[in-house]
Amino acid sequence: MRGLLALLLLALTTPATAETCPPVERTAGPPVYVILYGYGFRTPTRTVMGLPPPDLPMVDDDVASMARLFEALGPQRMRVHGEFGRSARKRVKRFGLRPPTWASLLESVAEVVADIDADRQSAVEPEVYVYLAGHGEQRRVGDKTRLELYARPDGEAPGYNGYIDSALFAEHILTPLSARARVHLIADTCFSYTLMQTRPMTRIERVVTTPVLPDYATPFRESFPDVGTLLATRAVTYEGPRYGGRFSHALRSAAIGPADVDQDGVITYGEMRRALNRSALADPLMATPHAYAPGSDDAAPFLRWRASEAARVCTPAGAAGGLRDGRNLFATVPDRDAPSALWLSRGNRFTLRAFPSRR
């Protein structure tokens, strides 16, 4: 398994299993909806330390790879927003591409809301995955600190002007979705932790000897108890030509199976948090992520693979390396002492290649 070509995996048109991995019983699951949004371009009116922020060319590849990840769940509807180059566009064009504007994002949310409202017969709470990638910037207005996400400008009003702040996002995206479904909010942006700051800051006079980090998680969970969050960082996050967004790559690498320690086909928030923390410890360029489960319940499912349409592919012990989706590095498979299962979208070809030896 140490050669250049370690293993070729074909996600079949029917779910695949193997006797060497623990059996998993397929179950019914809730309806799933997905909204993916990425915008990695600079804005000429903002600067960071006197310079315009750099473009983030890997954002569209991250959005395309996240589409491949969530495609395996068999979503009822998936909406993909981005400024896609030729390569990424080929990977996601079948999902119906949309521009990375505030107006288009609101339209996608309205469609998901209409779908959920029309499916009143379902007795199971739907699940909505919202993924954000690109620039994130902290802005202070009066005594309020907000996260602002960049968007393609298409007007002058807030949001339409190219800046979506966290309060606006909470009001128009999280509020209508969380009133109808369990929401999984994933953000790979700088200062993404601040996305949870949707309330005014409360001034408290106190004497401190060291700075106190603001707690946005507690009031956020009080306002949105049915929203789980996986957020890249309190500060700066990085991307590169090999992995794309470091956080997004780590999340996909954990989510396709390695985070599922008990291999029961369900990856919980507790399992995801521990997997992401291990990734951050192993990668000096990855900031400490923040994972908060809905209702503060670490046993709450993040991904119900056993209720999905995904193919289950068993990899033998020692089958480690880069999992490629065509030419793109989709995820990293860790070295394991025992066979383990990967959950992949059916009908797509993935190639697992061992990383070059460093000896």
Buried (B, 14 or more C-beta within 10 A) or exposed (E): BEEEEBBEBBBBEEBBBEEEBBEBEBEEBBBBBBBBBBBBBBBEEBEEEEEEBEEBEBBBBBBBBBBBBBBBBBBBBBBBBBBBEEEBBEBBEEBEBBBBBBBBBBEBBEBBBEBBEEEEEEEEEBBBBBBBBBBBBBBEEEEBBBBBBBBBBBEEEBBBBBBBBBBBBBEBBBBBBBEBBBBBBBBBBBBBBBBBBBBEBEEEEEEEEEEEEEEBBEBBBEBBEBBBBBBBBBEEBBBEEEBBBBBBBBBBBBBBBBBBEEBBBBBBBBBBBBBBBBBBEEBEEBBEBBBBBBBEEBEBBBBBBBBBBBBBBBBBEBBBBBBBBEEBBBBBBBEBEEBBBBBBBBEBEBBBBBEEEEE
